[in-house]
Amino acid sequence: MENNLKKLRKVKGISQGDLAHHLEVSRQTINSIENGKFDPSLTLTIKLTRFFEASLEEIFVHKE
């Protein structure tokens, strides 16, 4: 699934490591999500929407 995570992270001016620390996951997890190699769990998705104060659709792009 495509996402805007990297763009949103850059706008906030935080590193993958900083975001990972805040969300209590590894930096590799953030990297894998950004590169579309891993789809986050529902729990992690909710944490992302709350952290970025963004809707699910603003973060993740579902293409049919």
N, CA, C and O atoms as a GROMACS GRO file, in nm:
protein
  256
    1MET      N    1   0.083  -0.117   0.000
    1MET     CA    2   0.000   0.000   0.000
    1MET      C    3   0.088   0.124   0.000
    1MET      O    4   0.183   0.133   0.078
    2GLU      N    5   0.058   0.216  -0.085
    2GLU     CA    6   0.136   0.341  -0.090
    2GLU      C    7   0.098   0.430   0.028
    2GLU      O    8  -0.011   0.420   0.084
    3ASN      N    9   0.192   0.518   0.064
    3ASN     CA   10   0.165   0.606   0.177
    3ASN      C   11   0.241   0.737   0.163
    3ASN      O   12   0.333   0.750   0.082
    4ASN      N   13   0.201   0.832   0.244
    4ASN     CA   14   0.264   0.964   0.249
    4ASN      C   15   0.344   0.982   0.377
    4ASN      O   16   0.369   1.095   0.420
    5LEU      N   17   0.383   0.873   0.438
    5LEU     CA   18   0.450   0.879   0.567
    5LEU      C   19   0.580   0.958   0.562
    5LEU      O   20   0.604   1.042   0.649
    6LYS      N   21   0.662   0.934   0.463
    6LYS     CA   22   0.789   1.005   0.453
    6LYS      C   23   0.766   1.155   0.439
    6LYS      O   24   0.833   1.236   0.503
    7LYS      N   25   0.672   1.192   0.355
    7LYS     CA   26   0.639   1.333   0.334
    7LYS      C   27   0.591   1.398   0.463
    7LYS      O   28   0.635   1.507   0.499
    8LEU      N   29   0.501   1.331   0.533
    8LEU     CA   30   0.449   1.385   0.659
    8LEU      C   31   0.559   1.396   0.764
    8LEU      O   32   0.564   1.491   0.841
    9ARG      N   33   0.646   1.297   0.766
    9ARG     CA   34   0.758   1.299   0.861
    9ARG      C   35   0.852   1.415   0.833
    9ARG      O   36   0.897   1.482   0.925
   10LYS      N   37   0.881   1.438   0.705
   10LYS     CA   38   0.971   1.549   0.666
   10LYS      C   39   0.910   1.684   0.703
   10LYS      O   40   0.980   1.774   0.748
   11VAL      N   41   0.777   1.698   0.684
   11VAL     CA   42   0.709   1.823   0.718
   11VAL      C   43   0.724   1.852   0.868
   11VAL      O   44   0.742   1.966   0.909
   12LYS      N   45   0.716   1.746   0.950
   12LYS     CA   46   0.733   1.763   1.095
   12LYS      C   47   0.880   1.779   1.134
   12LYS      O   48   0.911   1.818   1.247
   13GLY      N   49   0.970   1.748   1.039
   13GLY     CA   50   1.113   1.763   1.067
   13GLY      C   51   1.168   1.659   1.162
   13GLY      O   52   1.255   1.690   1.243
   14ILE      N   53   1.118   1.537   1.153
   14ILE     CA   54   1.168   1.432   1.242
   14ILE      C   55   1.228   1.317   1.160
   14ILE      O   56   1.190   1.295   1.045
   15SER      N   57   1.319   1.248   1.220
   15SER     CA   58   1.386   1.135   1.155
   15SER      C   59   1.302   1.009   1.172
   15SER      O   60   1.207   1.004   1.250
   16GLN      N   61   1.339   0.908   1.096
   16GLN     CA   62   1.274   0.777   1.111
   16GLN      C   63   1.294   0.726   1.254
   16GLN      O   64   1.202   0.670   1.314
   17GLY      N   65   1.412   0.746   1.307
   17GLY     CA   66   1.442   0.703   1.443
   17GLY      C   67   1.357   0.772   1.547
   17GLY      O   68   1.309   0.709   1.641
   18ASP      N   69   1.338   0.903   1.530
   18ASP     CA   70   1.254   0.978   1.624
   18ASP      C   71   1.109   0.930   1.620
   18ASP      O   72   1.045   0.912   1.723
   19LEU      N   73   1.059   0.909   1.498
   19LEU     CA   74   0.922   0.861   1.484
   19LEU      C   75   0.908   0.721   1.544
   19LEU      O   76   0.812   0.692   1.615
   20ALA      N   77   1.004   0.636   1.515
   20ALA     CA   78   1.003   0.501   1.568
   20ALA      C   79   1.002   0.502   1.721
   20ALA      O   80   0.927   0.428   1.784
   21HIS      N   81   1.086   0.586   1.779
   21HIS     CA   82   1.092   0.597   1.925
   21HIS      C   83   0.957   0.639   1.982
   21HIS      O   84   0.909   0.581   2.079
   22HIS      N   85   0.896   0.739   1.921
   22HIS     CA   86   0.767   0.788   1.968
   22HIS      C   87   0.658   0.681   1.959
   22HIS      O   88   0.573   0.670   2.046
   23LEU      N   89   0.663   0.602   1.852
   23LEU     CA   90   0.560   0.500   1.829
   23LEU      C   91   0.594   0.365   1.891
   23LEU      O   92   0.515   0.270   1.884
   24GLU      N   93   0.713   0.357   1.952
   24GLU     CA   94   0.760   0.235   2.018
   24GLU      C   95   0.774   0.118   1.921
   24GLU      O   96   0.732   0.006   1.949
   25VAL      N   97   0.834   0.148   1.805
   25VAL     CA   98   0.868   0.045   1.706
   25VAL      C   99   1.013   0.068   1.664
   25VAL      O  100   1.076   0.165   1.708
   26SER      N  101   1.066  -0.019   1.581
   26SER     CA  102   1.203   0.000   1.534
   26SER      C  103   1.208   0.097   1.416
   26SER      O  104   1.109   0.118   1.346
   27ARG      N  105   1.326   0.154   1.395
   27ARG     CA  106   1.345   0.241   1.279
   27ARG      C  107   1.323   0.161   1.151
   27ARG      O  108   1.271   0.213   1.052
   28GLN      N  109   1.363   0.036   1.154
   28GLN     CA  110   1.345  -0.051   1.036
   28GLN      C  111   1.196  -0.067   1.002
   28GLN      O  112   1.161  -0.077   0.884
   29THR      N  113   1.110  -0.070   1.102
   29THR     CA  114   0.966  -0.079   1.078
   29THR      C  115   0.919   0.044   1.004
   29THR      O  116   0.844   0.033   0.907
   30ILE      N  117   0.962   0.162   1.048
   30ILE     CA  118   0.923   0.287   0.981
   30ILE      C  119   0.975   0.287   0.838
   30ILE      O  120   0.903   0.324   0.746
   31ASN      N  121   1.100   0.247   0.820
   31ASN     CA  122   1.158   0.241   0.687
   31ASN      C  123   1.079   0.147   0.596
   31ASN      O  124   1.051   0.180   0.480
   32SER      N  125   1.043   0.032   0.647
   32SER     CA  126   0.968  -0.067   0.568
   32SER      C  127   0.829  -0.016   0.531
   32SER      O  128   0.781  -0.041   0.420
   33ILE      N  129   0.765   0.056   0.621
   33ILE     CA  130   0.633   0.113   0.590
   33ILE      C  131   0.649   0.219   0.482
   33ILE      O  132   0.574   0.220   0.385
   34GLU      N  133   0.745   0.308   0.499
   34GLU     CA  134   0.767   0.415   0.401
   34GLU      C  135   0.795   0.360   0.262
   34GLU      O  136   0.753   0.420   0.163
   35ASN      N  137   0.864   0.248   0.254
   35ASN     CA  138   0.901   0.190   0.126
   35ASN      C  139   0.798   0.090   0.073
   35ASN      O  140   0.822   0.024  -0.028
   36GLY      N  141   0.685   0.078   0.141
   36GLY     CA  142   0.578  -0.009   0.095
   36GLY      C  143   0.607  -0.157   0.109
   36GLY      O  144   0.542  -0.239   0.045
   37LYS      N  145   0.704  -0.191   0.194
   37LYS     CA  146   0.738  -0.332   0.213
   37LYS      C  147   0.663  -0.394   0.330
   37LYS      O  148   0.666  -0.516   0.348
   38PHE      N  149   0.595  -0.310   0.408
   38PHE     CA  150   0.526  -0.358   0.528
   38PHE      C  151   0.402  -0.273   0.550
   38PHE      O  152   0.410  -0.150   0.548
   39ASP      N  153   0.288  -0.338   0.571
   39ASP     CA  154   0.166  -0.266   0.607
   39ASP      C  155   0.152  -0.272   0.758
   39ASP      O  156   0.155  -0.380   0.816
   40PRO      N  157   0.135  -0.157   0.822
   40PRO     CA  158   0.129  -0.156   0.968
   40PRO      C  159   0.002  -0.220   1.021
   40PRO      O  160  -0.100  -0.229   0.952
   41SER      N  161   0.010  -0.265   1.145
   41SER     CA  162  -0.107  -0.320   1.214
   41SER      C  163  -0.208  -0.208   1.237
   41SER      O  164  -0.176  -0.090   1.222
   42LEU      N  165  -0.328  -0.245   1.272
   42LEU     CA  166  -0.431  -0.146   1.302
   42LEU      C  167  -0.387  -0.057   1.418
   42LEU      O  168  -0.408   0.064   1.415
   43THR      N  169  -0.328  -0.117   1.519
   43THR     CA  170  -0.282  -0.040   1.635
   43THR      C  171  -0.177   0.064   1.594
   43THR      O  172  -0.185   0.180   1.636
   44LEU      N  173  -0.082   0.024   1.513
   44LEU     CA  174   0.022   0.116   1.468
   44LEU      C  175  -0.038   0.223   1.375
   44LEU      O  176   0.004   0.338   1.380
   45THR      N  177  -0.132   0.185   1.294
   45THR     CA  178  -0.199   0.281   1.205
   45THR      C  179  -0.269   0.389   1.287
   45THR      O  180  -0.262   0.507   1.253
   46ILE      N  181  -0.336   0.350   1.392
   46ILE     CA  182  -0.404   0.446   1.479
   46ILE      C  183  -0.302   0.539   1.544
   46ILE      O  184  -0.325   0.660   1.553
   47LYS      N  185  -0.190   0.484   1.589
   47LYS     CA  186  -0.083   0.567   1.648
   47LYS      C  187  -0.032   0.668   1.547
   47LYS      O  188  -0.006   0.783   1.582
   48LEU      N  189  -0.016   0.625   1.421
   48LEU     CA  190   0.031   0.716   1.316
   48LEU      C  191  -0.069   0.829   1.291
   48LEU      O  192  -0.029   0.945   1.280
   49THR      N  193  -0.196   0.796   1.282
   49THR     CA  194  -0.297   0.901   1.257
   49THR      C  195  -0.300   1.001   1.372
   49THR      O  196  -0.316   1.120   1.350
   50ARG      N  197  -0.286   0.953   1.493
   50ARG     CA  198  -0.286   1.043   1.609
   50ARG      C  199  -0.159   1.127   1.613
   50ARG      O  200  -0.166   1.247   1.641
   51PHE      N  201  -0.045   1.066   1.586
   51PHE     CA  202   0.081   1.139   1.590
   51PHE      C  203   0.081   1.253   1.488
   51PHE      O  204   0.120   1.365   1.519
   52PHE      N  205   0.038   1.222   1.366
   52PHE     CA  206   0.041   1.323   1.259
   52PHE      C  207  -0.086   1.409   1.255
   52PHE      O  208  -0.097   1.502   1.175
   53GLU      N  209  -0.182   1.376   1.342
   53GLU     CA  210  -0.311   1.446   1.343
   53GLU      C  211  -0.367   1.452   1.201
   53GLU      O  212  -0.408   1.556   1.152
   54ALA      N  213  -0.367   1.334   1.138
   54ALA     CA  214  -0.409   1.321   0.999
   54ALA      C  215  -0.504   1.203   0.986
   54ALA      O  216  -0.501   1.109   1.066
   55SER      N  217  -0.588   1.209   0.886
   55SER     CA  218  -0.681   1.098   0.862
   55SER      C  219  -0.605   0.981   0.800
   55SER      O  220  -0.495   0.996   0.748
   56LEU      N  221  -0.668   0.868   0.806
   56LEU     CA  222  -0.612   0.748   0.744
   56LEU      C  223  -0.584   0.772   0.597
   56LEU      O  224  -0.480   0.731   0.545
   57GLU      N  225  -0.678   0.838   0.528
   57GLU     CA  226  -0.664   0.864   0.385
   57GLU      C  227  -0.553   0.964   0.354
   57GLU      O  228  -0.500   0.965   0.243
   58GLU      N  229  -0.518   1.049   0.450
   58GLU     CA  230  -0.408   1.143   0.430
   58GLU      C  231  -0.273   1.073   0.439
   58GLU      O  232  -0.174   1.119   0.382
   59ILE      N  233  -0.269   0.964   0.512
   59ILE     CA  234  -0.144   0.891   0.531
   59ILE      C  235  -0.129   0.778   0.430
   59ILE      O  236  -0.023   0.761   0.371
   60PHE      N  237  -0.236   0.702   0.411
   60PHE     CA  238  -0.230   0.584   0.325
   60PHE      C  239  -0.315   0.603   0.200
   60PHE      O  240  -0.426   0.656   0.205
   61VAL      N  241  -0.260   0.558   0.088
   61VAL     CA  242  -0.326   0.570  -0.042
   61VAL      C  243  -0.363   0.430  -0.089
   61VAL      O  244  -0.276   0.347  -0.118
   62HIS      N  245  -0.492   0.405  -0.097
   62HIS     CA  246  -0.539   0.275  -0.144
   62HIS      C  247  -0.569   0.282  -0.292
   62HIS      O  248  -0.655   0.359  -0.335
   63LYS      N  249  -0.498   0.203  -0.368
   63LYS     CA  250  -0.520   0.199  -0.513
   63LYS      C  251  -0.581   0.066  -0.549
   63LYS      O  252  -0.529  -0.040  -0.513
   64GLU      N  253  -0.690   0.072  -0.621
   64GLU     CA  254  -0.758  -0.053  -0.660
   64GLU      C  255  -0.709  -0.102  -0.792
   64GLU      O  256  -0.755  -0.206  -0.841
   0.00000   0.00000   0.00000
